[in-house]
Amino acid sequence: MLARKIKRNKKCLYIVIGSLVFIFGFSLISIDFVNPILKEKEEEIALKEFFTQEEKLVDDKIDKTTSKDVKDKSKSKGKYDYIAVLKIPKINLEKGLVYKTSKYNNIKYGIEILKESDSPDVINGNVLLAAHSGTANISYFRNLYKINVGDKAIIYYNGKTYNYKFVKIYDIEKTGNVHVKRNNTASTLTLITCRHNTNKQIVLIADLQI
């Protein structure tokens, strides 16, 4: 009788443990499924807000002083408060960029504006951007390897549209340092990412089209 009771109790315990394991596993799967959808929706809203602000900048024809004040306000804002947007039609990429000093300006969250980077409106400056390749949902530069010389890139910034054309693409060893081979008499855009499953980095240089 006692042995039967112990056996029944063990069976109930196994059922409870199995149910908990199932619930826990289902919760993890649900989180993995729902989080990317929520993130995508948040980014979509942020992009709409950015372009609405860009239209206001154009319509109001604000001067450089006012425009600087608008940009500076974004220092203390959050993950999706964009000051610029990078678009590369060839690979269907459209992603916002946050203020350089923001804690979210990091490849852990999105496309990072490197500390050495100029803004797009600097004459003969160089906009330096980096992001992950690979398969993670933060790998925004996963398809840069598909870019060819002659392809286009666009940066929307401060009420203006900056159109670039890729003029040079090359690989370097992944050492932590990047030597940028660009035309110093041109305004350029430089994109940097790892070449997936190698010890190489790919560097793409694009010149501003006047």
GULO-525556 format. One record per residue (C-alpha): residue in three letters; chain; x, y, z. Coordinates in Angstrom, 2 decimals. Each point is the difference from the previous one (the first is absolute). Layout:
% residues N
rest:kette:east:north:up
Ala:A:X:Y:Z
...
//
This chain:
% residues 210
rest:kette:east:north:up
Met:A:0.00:0.00:0.00
Leu:A:2.79:2.41:0.98
Ala:A:2.03:-0.93:-3.06
Arg:A:-3.01:0.68:-2.23
Lys:A:-0.53:3.40:1.64
Ile:A:3.68:0.92:-0.49
Lys:A:-0.19:-1.08:-3.63
Arg:A:-3.15:2.11:-0.52
Asn:A:1.66:3.03:1.63
Lys:A:3.07:-0.39:-2.19
Lys:A:-2.22:-0.14:-3.08
Cys:A:-1.75:3.23:1.05
Leu:A:3.38:1.62:0.62
Tyr:A:1.22:-0.99:-3.45
Ile:A:-3.17:1.44:-1.55
Val:A:0.46:3.29:1.88
Ile:A:3.70:0.21:-0.97
Gly:A:-0.82:-0.85:-3.61
Ser:A:-2.71:2.67:-0.09
Leu:A:2.37:2.61:1.42
Val:A:2.69:-0.91:-2.51
Phe:A:-2.54:0.27:-2.82
Ile:A:-1.28:3.39:1.22
Phe:A:3.56:1.32:0.41
Gly:A:1.02:-1.22:-3.45
Phe:A:-3.13:1.42:-1.61
Ser:A:0.64:3.35:1.71
Leu:A:3.53:0.15:-1.39
Ile:A:-1.22:-0.80:-3.50
Ser:A:-2.72:2.65:0.31
Ile:A:2.52:2.62:1.13
Asp:A:2.33:-0.83:-2.89
Phe:A:-2.91:0.30:-2.41
Val:A:-1.68:3.11:1.43
Asn:A:3.07:2.15:0.82
Pro:A:1.21:0.42:-3.62
Ile:A:-3.54:0.95:-1.06
Leu:A:-0.25:2.63:2.75
Lys:A:3.48:1.30:-0.86
Glu:A:-0.88:0.27:-3.67
Lys:A:-3.19:1.90:0.85
Glu:A:1.87:2.41:2.29
Glu:A:2.57:0.69:-2.73
Glu:A:-2.75:0.55:-2.55
Ile:A:-1.64:2.61:2.26
Ala:A:3.38:1.64:0.68
Leu:A:0.75:0.29:-3.73
Lys:A:-3.39:1.61:-0.63
Glu:A:0.64:2.49:2.79
Phe:A:3.45:0.77:-1.39
Phe:A:-1.25:0.68:-3.53
Thr:A:-2.86:2.13:1.37
Gln:A:2.61:2.11:1.79
Glu:A:2.11:0.15:-3.15
Glu:A:-2.98:1.37:-1.95
Lys:A:-0.48:2.69:2.66
Leu:A:3.65:1.00:-0.30
Val:A:-0.38:0.38:-3.74
Asp:A:-3.35:1.83:0.19
Asp:A:1.16:2.44:2.66
Lys:A:3.31:0.66:-1.79
Ile:A:1.73:0.27:3.36
Asp:A:3.51:1.42:0.21
Lys:A:3.13:-1.83:1.19
Thr:A:-0.26:1.30:3.58
Thr:A:-3.53:-1.30:0.45
Ser:A:0.90:-3.27:-1.63
Lys:A:2.92:-0.50:2.42
Asp:A:-2.36:0.52:2.95
Val:A:-2.34:-2.66:-1.36
Lys:A:2.85:-2.51:-0.32
Asp:A:1.41:0.71:3.46
Lys:A:-3.33:-0.84:1.63
Ser:A:0.39:-3.60:-1.09
Lys:A:3.01:-0.55:2.29
Ser:A:-2.19:-1.10:2.89
Lys:A:-2.61:-1.86:-2.02
Gly:A:-0.51:-3.74:-0.41
Lys:A:0.69:-2.91:-2.24
Tyr:A:-2.23:1.01:-2.91
Asp:A:0.42:3.79:0.00
Tyr:A:1.80:0.27:-3.32
Ile:A:2.06:2.96:-1.20
Ala:A:0.64:-1.54:-3.42
Val:A:-1.03:-2.95:-2.15
Leu:A:2.20:-2.16:-2.22
Lys:A:-1.67:-1.57:-3.03
Ile:A:1.57:-2.44:-2.46
Pro:A:-2.59:-1.01:-2.62
Lys:A:2.08:-2.88:-1.43
Ile:A:-0.26:-1.99:3.24
Asn:A:-3.32:1.41:1.20
Leu:A:1.59:1.65:3.05
Glu:A:-1.57:3.00:1.72
Lys:A:1.25:0.56:3.54
Gly:A:0.10:2.96:2.34
Leu:A:3.12:1.39:1.66
Val:A:0.04:1.49:3.49
Tyr:A:2.10:2.82:1.39
Lys:A:3.71:-0.86:0.19
Thr:A:0.15:0.40:3.80
Ser:A:-3.12:-2.09:0.65
Lys:A:0.51:-3.29:1.86
Tyr:A:-2.01:-1.59:-2.81
Asn:A:2.59:1.06:-2.56
Asn:A:1.59:-3.41:0.15
Ile:A:0.08:-3.03:-2.28
Lys:A:-1.67:-1.92:2.84
Tyr:A:-3.18:1.92:-0.85
Gly:A:0.26:1.06:-3.62
Ile:A:2.22:1.86:-2.44
Glu:A:2.72:1.87:1.86
Ile:A:1.30:3.43:-0.96
Leu:A:3.71:-0.35:0.77
Lys:A:1.59:2.65:2.20
Glu:A:2.29:1.12:-2.86
Ser:A:-2.99:0.62:-2.26
Asp:A:-0.99:3.35:-1.44
Ser:A:-3.62:0.96:-0.60
Pro:A:-1.25:-0.11:-3.62
Asp:A:0.02:3.80:-0.31
Val:A:3.76:0.34:0.65
Ile:A:1.78:0.93:-3.23
Asn:A:2.48:-2.73:-0.98
Gly:A:-0.96:-1.84:3.18
Asn:A:-0.40:-3.73:0.47
Val:A:-3.09:-1.62:1.51
Leu:A:1.24:-3.20:1.68
Leu:A:-2.57:-2.67:0.81
Ala:A:0.41:-3.53:1.36
Ala:A:-2.39:-2.86:0.74
His:A:-0.03:-3.76:0.43
Ser:A:-0.25:-2.52:-2.80
Gly:A:-1.20:-3.53:0.62
Thr:A:-3.48:-1.31:0.79
Ala:A:-0.99:1.80:3.24
Asn:A:-2.86:2.50:-0.10
Ile:A:2.53:2.80:0.65
Ser:A:2.07:-0.97:-3.06
Tyr:A:-1.07:2.98:-2.08
Phe:A:3.02:-0.28:-2.31
Arg:A:-0.52:-3.71:-0.72
Asn:A:-0.54:0.66:-3.71
Leu:A:2.75:2.54:-0.66
Tyr:A:1.92:-2.69:-1.88
Lys:A:-2.65:0.32:-2.74
Ile:A:0.93:3.63:-0.68
Asn:A:1.92:0.78:-3.20
Val:A:1.87:3.07:-1.17
Gly:A:-2.58:2.35:-1.51
Asp:A:-2.80:-0.88:2.43
Lys:A:-1.68:2.80:1.94
Ala:A:-0.38:0.97:3.64
Ile:A:-2.01:2.82:1.54
Ile:A:0.23:1.85:3.30
Tyr:A:-2.89:2.17:1.18
Tyr:A:1.30:2.56:2.45
Asn:A:-1.11:3.37:1.31
Gly:A:-2.62:0.59:-2.66
Lys:A:2.27:-0.92:-2.91
Thr:A:0.57:-3.08:-2.14
Tyr:A:3.60:-1.11:-0.65
Asn:A:0.42:-2.33:-2.97
Tyr:A:3.13:-2.16:-0.18
Lys:A:1.43:-2.42:-2.57
Phe:A:2.31:-2.85:0.99
Val:A:3.40:0.45:-1.61
Lys:A:2.26:-2.43:1.87
Ile:A:-0.44:-3.31:1.84
Tyr:A:2.82:-1.92:1.65
Asp:A:0.80:-2.47:2.78
Ile:A:2.42:0.43:2.90
Glu:A:1.18:-2.20:2.85
Lys:A:-2.11:0.31:3.15
Thr:A:2.51:1.61:2.37
Gly:A:-2.11:2.66:1.72
Asn:A:1.36:2.73:-2.27
Val:A:-1.36:1.07:-3.36
His:A:1.99:1.86:-2.64
Val:A:-2.50:1.92:-2.09
Lys:A:1.17:0.44:-3.60
Arg:A:-2.10:2.92:-1.17
Asn:A:0.24:3.17:-2.04
Asn:A:0.69:2.71:2.59
Thr:A:-1.24:2.68:-2.38
Ala:A:-3.47:-1.55:-0.14
Ser:A:-2.81:-0.39:2.55
Thr:A:-0.25:-3.72:0.63
Leu:A:-1.96:-2.71:1.76
Thr:A:1.91:-2.99:1.39
Leu:A:-1.73:-3.20:1.10
Ile:A:1.85:-2.67:1.99
Thr:A:-1.01:-3.50:1.03
Cys:A:1.49:-3.46:0.47
Arg:A:-0.03:-2.39:-2.90
His:A:-2.06:-2.81:1.47
Asn:A:1.88:-3.12:1.14
Thr:A:3.42:1.48:-0.85
Asn:A:2.70:2.03:1.72
Lys:A:-0.57:2.81:-2.47
Gln:A:-1.85:3.28:0.01
Ile:A:-1.62:1.51:-3.05
Val:A:0.32:3.76:-0.57
Leu:A:-2.27:1.81:-2.44
Ile:A:0.72:3.58:-1.10
Ala:A:-2.66:2.17:-1.63
Asp:A:0.42:3.55:-1.36
Leu:A:-2.64:2.70:0.41
Gln:A:-1.64:0.81:-3.30
Ile:A:-0.24:3.74:-0.62
//
